[in-house]
Amino acid sequence: MADPSPDLVSLPPVAGRAAPLRRIAAALAFPNFRKLWFGAATSSIGTWMQSVAQNWLVLTLSGSAFYLGLDAFLAQLPILLFTLIGGVVADRYDRRRVLLGSQYVQMTTAFTLAVLVGTGAVRVWQILALSFVTGCAQAFGGPAHQSLMP
């Protein structure tokens, strides 16, 4: 068997692969980063849960794959249209306030939908409108979040 090439000799040992975990742990040592990271993780989990429940609700109310697709489209359209504007806003204003405002809007739409479902007054058009508003909030919150990470 031939001798290993010089490149292979310089590779770190297998135990050195734990370095990314140490970097993550070091980043979480900063209180502000830890708050941001755990807040973002909690928000993401809530958004995913709402997405699944909302899709199920749209399909249950309408029985239509068209409305299911329209709901997803209306949730993503503002992100496509307004993210560049959201980036400008994040650069010109306090990013923390922009991010918090985005989260408050998303929380308000989620609670509004919960009240509508709880009272039995929910209609498909209301879900579609709330999806669009949530997408608008995400179009501004996403760039603010990304600019806070560094």
C-alpha positions as CSV (number, residue, x, y, z in Angstrom):
1,M,0.0,0.0,0.0
2,A,1.3,3.4,-0.9
3,D,2.1,6.1,1.7
4,P,-0.7,8.5,2.3
5,S,-0.5,11.8,0.4
6,P,0.7,14.9,2.3
7,D,-2.9,16.3,2.1
8,L,-4.3,13.3,4.0
9,V,-1.6,13.5,6.7
10,S,-2.6,17.1,7.5
11,L,-6.3,16.3,8.1
12,P,-7.3,16.7,11.7
13,P,-8.1,13.6,13.7
14,V,-11.7,12.4,14.0
15,A,-12.0,13.9,17.5
16,G,-11.3,17.3,15.8
17,R,-14.7,17.1,14.2
18,A,-16.3,18.3,17.4
19,A,-15.0,21.8,16.7
20,P,-18.3,23.0,15.1
21,L,-20.2,21.9,18.3
22,R,-17.7,24.0,20.4
23,R,-18.3,27.0,18.1
24,I,-22.1,26.6,18.5
25,A,-21.7,26.3,22.3
26,A,-19.5,29.4,22.3
27,A,-22.0,31.4,20.3
28,L,-24.8,30.4,22.7
29,A,-22.7,31.7,25.6
30,F,-23.7,35.3,24.5
31,P,-27.0,36.2,26.1
32,N,-28.3,38.3,23.2
33,F,-27.5,35.6,20.7
34,R,-29.0,32.9,22.9
35,K,-32.3,35.0,23.2
36,L,-32.4,35.6,19.4
37,W,-31.7,31.9,18.6
38,F,-34.2,30.4,21.0
39,G,-36.8,33.0,20.0
40,A,-36.3,32.2,16.3
41,A,-36.4,28.5,17.0
42,T,-39.7,28.9,19.0
43,S,-41.1,31.1,16.2
44,S,-40.2,28.6,13.5
45,I,-41.8,25.7,15.4
46,G,-45.0,27.7,15.8
47,T,-45.0,28.7,12.2
48,W,-44.6,25.1,11.0
49,M,-47.4,24.0,13.3
50,Q,-49.7,26.8,12.1
51,S,-48.9,25.9,8.5
52,V,-49.9,22.3,8.9
53,A,-53.0,23.1,10.9
54,Q,-53.9,25.9,8.4
55,N,-53.5,23.7,5.4
56,W,-55.7,21.1,7.0
57,L,-58.3,23.7,7.9
58,V,-58.4,25.1,4.3
59,L,-58.8,21.6,2.9
60,T,-61.5,20.8,5.4
61,L,-63.4,24.0,4.8
62,S,-63.1,24.1,1.0
63,G,-62.4,20.5,0.0
64,S,-60.4,22.1,-2.8
65,A,-56.8,21.6,-3.8
66,F,-57.0,25.0,-5.6
67,Y,-57.6,26.9,-2.3
68,L,-54.9,24.9,-0.6
69,G,-52.4,26.0,-3.3
70,L,-53.8,29.6,-3.3
71,D,-53.2,29.8,0.4
72,A,-49.6,28.7,0.0
73,F,-49.2,31.1,-2.9
74,L,-50.6,34.1,-1.0
75,A,-48.3,33.3,2.0
76,Q,-45.2,33.3,-0.2
77,L,-46.1,36.1,-2.7
78,P,-45.3,38.9,-0.3
79,I,-41.9,37.4,0.5
80,L,-41.1,37.4,-3.2
81,L,-42.4,40.9,-3.7
82,F,-41.4,42.7,-0.5
83,T,-38.2,41.1,0.8
84,L,-36.0,43.7,-1.0
85,I,-38.0,46.5,0.6
86,G,-37.8,44.7,3.9
87,G,-34.0,44.6,3.5
88,V,-34.0,48.4,3.0
89,V,-36.2,48.9,6.1
90,A,-33.9,46.6,8.1
91,D,-30.9,48.7,7.1
92,R,-32.5,52.1,7.8
93,Y,-34.4,51.3,11.0
94,D,-33.7,49.5,14.3
95,R,-33.5,45.9,13.2
96,R,-34.6,44.7,16.6
97,R,-37.8,46.7,16.4
98,V,-38.4,45.6,12.8
99,L,-38.0,42.0,13.9
100,L,-40.2,42.4,16.9
101,G,-42.9,44.2,14.9
102,S,-42.8,41.3,12.4
103,Q,-43.2,38.8,15.1
104,Y,-46.1,40.8,16.7
105,V,-47.9,40.9,13.4
106,Q,-47.5,37.1,12.9
107,M,-48.6,36.5,16.4
108,T,-51.7,38.7,15.9
109,T,-52.7,36.8,12.7
110,A,-52.3,33.5,14.5
111,F,-54.5,34.6,17.4
112,T,-57.0,36.1,15.0
113,L,-57.2,32.8,13.2
114,A,-57.6,30.9,16.5
115,V,-60.5,33.2,17.5
116,L,-62.2,32.8,14.2
117,V,-61.8,29.0,14.4
118,G,-62.9,28.9,18.0
119,T,-66.0,30.9,17.4
120,G,-66.9,29.0,14.2
121,A,-66.9,32.1,12.1
122,V,-63.9,31.2,9.9
123,R,-64.2,31.3,6.2
124,V,-61.6,30.5,3.5
125,W,-61.2,34.1,2.4
126,Q,-60.3,35.1,5.9
127,I,-57.6,32.4,6.0
128,L,-56.2,33.6,2.7
129,A,-56.1,37.2,3.8
130,L,-54.3,36.2,7.1
131,S,-51.8,34.2,5.1
132,F,-51.0,37.3,2.9
133,V,-50.6,39.5,6.0
134,T,-48.3,36.9,7.6
135,G,-46.3,36.7,4.4
136,C,-45.9,40.5,4.5
137,A,-44.6,40.3,8.1
138,Q,-42.2,37.6,7.1
139,A,-40.9,39.7,4.2
140,F,-39.8,42.4,6.7
141,G,-38.8,40.1,9.5
142,G,-36.6,37.8,7.5
143,P,-34.0,40.4,6.4
144,A,-34.0,42.0,9.8
145,H,-33.3,38.5,11.4
146,Q,-30.6,37.8,8.8
147,S,-28.9,41.1,9.4
148,L,-28.9,40.6,13.2
149,M,-27.1,37.2,13.0
150,P,-23.6,38.4,12.2
